[in-house]
Amino acid sequence: MAKDIDSSSHSISDIGNFRYVTDPLLSKVNIYRSSELIDSHPRYAEMLTDLGIKSIIDLRGISRIRGRTAEYTDRFYRPTNVNHNLSKNGVIYETLPCATSTDCYTDKGNERRRFYVTFVDSKLLLNKIIKRSWFFILKIIILLFFDLLTLFRFEFYLPYLMRNAVSPSGLADESLELCDVSTNQMFVTLQLLSDPVNLPAVVMCSAGKDRTGMVSAMTQQCLGYDIEKIVDEYRKSEDAVHSSTELRDLLKRNLTHYNIPDEFIYANGDNIRFIFECLKKKYGSVDSYLDHIGFNSDKRQIMKSNIVKLSNYIVFDEK
């Protein structure tokens, strides 16, 4: 059954970078992707339930639940932290308290969840730091100590790290490092997307572009999409940035805060080609990379069969 989602003032298509990962014409289940703007209006949370979405997979991680951004979706999706460090033993998670004290998860009979997966964790940040000079490491230690001492919540340490360790390598190299280092996070996210209990699902991060872009690309690889289709889907994030003032402003605020170049605003399709070629050189193929992280051919087949066999989906008009 197809259904158009709209309202007098807000449409699901108004959410910056909200779209399909899976092709609804080729599969019978929806996996969507989105930016954090999904949390910007209470009506959007209701629209997710109207679409039949059972889970939100938030790649920004657990720290985000302390902020205001979860208050609307908490009313419909139970906040849940995923322990990716134990992911090879199965998806282990814990239910979290709501961001707000009222109207928390009003639909008690439905097991809709918002899974928090911390893609950028201390392991990834440490991997960046140890590649730098001793002077850089010393300054990072001083800034981190100052942040902890003054309770600044990494307001000095993180901008310095992002500006001097992240920006110089470029967006494509950053995404490649994410694949190489955050292997447990990639594994557990694909596991969540393989479980029919969690489907339909939406994957999101800040802009819905980089972390979400890599998860989307790996999901499509598991489903057998060819490289041109994967590149084309990845490139749509750049179109979304150009068409959504709200999304563009969000990106510019974040980049300005960390003094990161404008290159990081966009999503050039050549980035995903570069990443896939690098994975092929290192592991032999992208499928071999997936084998390496534990998401082997049997698991890929389970994902494919579970996504293909679910039948109810809702179609909306993408802008």
Residue pairs with C-beta under 8 A, 6 or more apart in sequence:
1 312
1 314
2 313
2 314
2 315
3 50
3 314
3 315
4 315
4 316
4 317
5 11
5 12
5 47
5 50
5 51
5 314
5 316
6 12
6 316
7 43
7 47
9 43
10 41
10 43
10 44
10 47
11 316
12 18
12 44
12 47
12 48
12 51
12 316
13 316
13 317
13 318
13 319
14 319
15 34
15 35
15 37
15 38
15 40
15 44
16 34
16 35
16 37
16 207
16 208
16 240
16 244
16 246
16 247
16 250
17 33
17 34
17 35
17 37
17 207
17 208
17 209
17 237
17 240
17 241
17 244
17 247
18 32
18 33
18 34
18 35
18 37
18 38
18 202
18 208
19 32
19 33
19 236
19 240
19 318
20 30
20 31
20 32
20 33
20 318
21 31
21 32
21 33
21 203
21 216
21 219
21 220
21 233
22 29
22 30
22 31
22 219
22 220
22 223
22 307
23 225
23 229
24 30
24 313
24 315
27 223
27 307
27 308
28 307
28 308
28 309
28 310
28 311
28 312
28 313
29 199
29 200
29 306
29 307
29 308
29 310
29 313
30 51
30 52
30 53
30 199
30 200
30 201
30 313
30 314
31 193
31 199
31 200
31 201
31 202
31 203
31 219
31 307
32 51
32 53
32 200
32 201
32 202
32 203
33 202
33 203
33 204
33 208
33 212
33 213
33 216
34 202
34 203
34 204
34 208
34 212
35 204
35 205
35 206
35 207
35 208
35 209
35 247
35 250
36 60
36 69
36 204
36 205
36 206
36 207
36 208
36 250
37 44
37 244
37 246
37 247
37 250
38 44
38 45
38 48
38 56
38 73
38 202
38 204
39 45
39 69
39 70
39 71
39 72
39 73
40 246
41 72
42 72
42 75
44 72
45 72
45 73
45 75
45 76
45 77
46 76
48 56
48 73
48 76
48 77
48 202
49 76
49 107
49 112
50 314
51 200
51 314
51 316
52 200
52 312
52 313
52 314
53 112
53 200
53 201
53 202
54 111
54 112
54 113
54 197
54 198
54 199
54 200
54 201
55 77
55 112
55 113
55 114
55 115
55 192
55 198
55 199
55 201
55 202
56 73
56 77
56 113
56 114
56 115
56 201
56 202
56 204
57 115
57 117
57 189
57 192
57 193
57 198
57 201
57 202
57 203
57 204
57 215
58 64
58 114
58 115
58 116
58 117
58 204
58 205
59 117
59 118
59 119
59 185
59 189
59 203
59 204
59 205
59 211
59 212
59 215
60 116
60 118
60 119
60 204
60 205
60 206
60 211
61 116
61 117
61 118
61 119
61 120
61 121
62 81
62 96
62 116
62 118
63 118
64 70
64 116
65 79
65 81
65 96
65 99
65 116
66 99
67 99
68 99
69 99
70 79
70 98
70 99
70 114
71 99
71 100
73 114
74 98
74 99
74 100
74 103
74 104
74 105
74 114
75 103
75 104
75 105
75 106
76 105
76 106
76 107
76 112
77 105
77 112
77 113
77 114
78 95
78 105
78 111
78 112
78 113
78 114
79 95
79 96
79 97
79 98
79 99
79 113
79 114
79 116
80 93
80 94
80 95
80 96
80 113
80 114
80 115
80 116
81 93
81 94
81 96
81 115
81 116
82 91
82 92
82 93
82 115
82 116
82 117
82 188
82 192
83 92
83 93
83 94
84 117
84 118
84 121
84 184
84 185
84 187
84 188
85 184
86 92
87 184
87 185
87 187
87 188
87 191
87 294
88 184
88 187
88 294
91 188
91 191
91 192
91 195
93 115
96 116
98 104
98 105
111 197
113 198
115 192
115 198
117 185
117 188
117 189
117 192
118 185
119 178
119 182
119 185
119 205
119 211
120 178
120 182
120 211
121 182
121 185
123 181
123 182
124 177
124 178
124 181
124 182
125 161
127 177
127 181
128 161
128 165
128 166
128 177
129 136
129 137
129 140
129 161
129 165
130 137
131 165
132 140
132 164
132 165
136 164
136 165
139 160
140 157
140 160
140 161
143 156
143 157
143 160
144 154
144 157
146 152
146 156
146 157
147 153
147 154
147 155
147 156
147 157
158 258
159 257
159 258
159 259
162 258
162 259
162 260
163 258
163 259
163 260
166 174
166 258
166 260
167 258
167 259
167 260
167 261
167 264
169 177
170 263
171 210
171 263
171 264
171 266
171 268
171 271
172 270
172 271
172 274
172 275
174 210
175 210
175 213
175 214
175 271
175 275
176 274
176 275
176 278
176 279
178 210
178 211
178 214
179 186
179 214
179 275
179 279
179 289
180 282
183 292
183 293
183 294
184 293
186 214
186 215
186 218
186 293
186 295
187 293
187 294
187 295
189 203
189 215
190 215
190 218
190 219
190 222
190 290
190 295
190 299
190 303
191 295
191 299
192 198
192 201
193 199
193 201
193 203
193 215
193 219
193 303
194 299
194 302
194 303
194 306
195 306
196 306
196 310
199 306
199 307
199 310
200 310
200 313
203 212
203 215
203 216
203 219
204 212
205 211
205 212
206 250
206 254
207 237
207 241
207 247
207 250
207 251
207 254
208 237
208 240
209 237
209 240
209 241
209 251
209 267
210 264
210 267
213 234
213 237
213 267
213 272
214 275
216 233
216 234
217 230
217 233
217 234
217 272
217 275
217 276
218 286
218 290
219 303
220 229
220 230
220 233
221 230
221 286
221 287
221 290
222 290
222 295
222 300
222 303
222 304
223 303
223 304
223 307
224 304
225 233
227 273
227 276
230 272
230 276
231 269
231 272
231 273
232 269
234 267
234 269
234 271
234 272
235 267
235 268
235 269
236 267
237 267
238 266
238 267
238 268
240 247
241 247
241 248
241 251
241 265
241 266
241 267
242 248
243 319
248 265
251 264
251 265
252 265
254 260
255 261
255 262
255 264
255 265
276 286
279 285
279 286
279 289
280 286
282 289
283 289
283 291
283 292
287 297
287 300
290 296
290 300
291 297
